[in-house]
Amino acid sequence: MIRWLIVFLLACLLFNGLKDWLARIGLGRLPGDFSFRLGGRQWFVPLASCLLLSLAAMAIGAFL
């Protein structure tokens, strides 16, 4: 269980760093992707985008 939590947190950090690039291709604006300001910093939590990319990776892995 802790391994999945670590993977989820790392994915959120990766999405936060790639937010500008992902916005150009449409990810990050899905229902379920949250953006909020906390402590003077903009935070981005892409729950729906993570789920979509996870399903795509799982589908690719099933064919390999």
BELNORLIN-V191876 format. One line per field, one symbol per residue. phi: phi as a letter, one per 30 degrees, with the letter a starting at -180 (. if undefined). psi: psi as a letter, one per 20 degrees, with the letter a starting at -180 (. if undefined). burial: 1 if it has 16 or more other C-alpha atoms within 10 Angstrom, else 0. A space follows every 10 residues. Layout:
# BELNORLIN-V191876
phi = ???
psi = ???
burial = ???
This chain:
# BELNORLIN-V191876
phi = .ddddddddd dddddddced ddddcjdjcd djccbbcbii bdcbbcdddd dddddddddd dddc
psi = ghghgggghh gggghhhjgg ghhhjiqijq pipqprppkj qpqpnmghhg gghghghhgg hhi.
burial = 0000000000 1110110000 0000001100 0000000000 0001111111 0000000000 0000
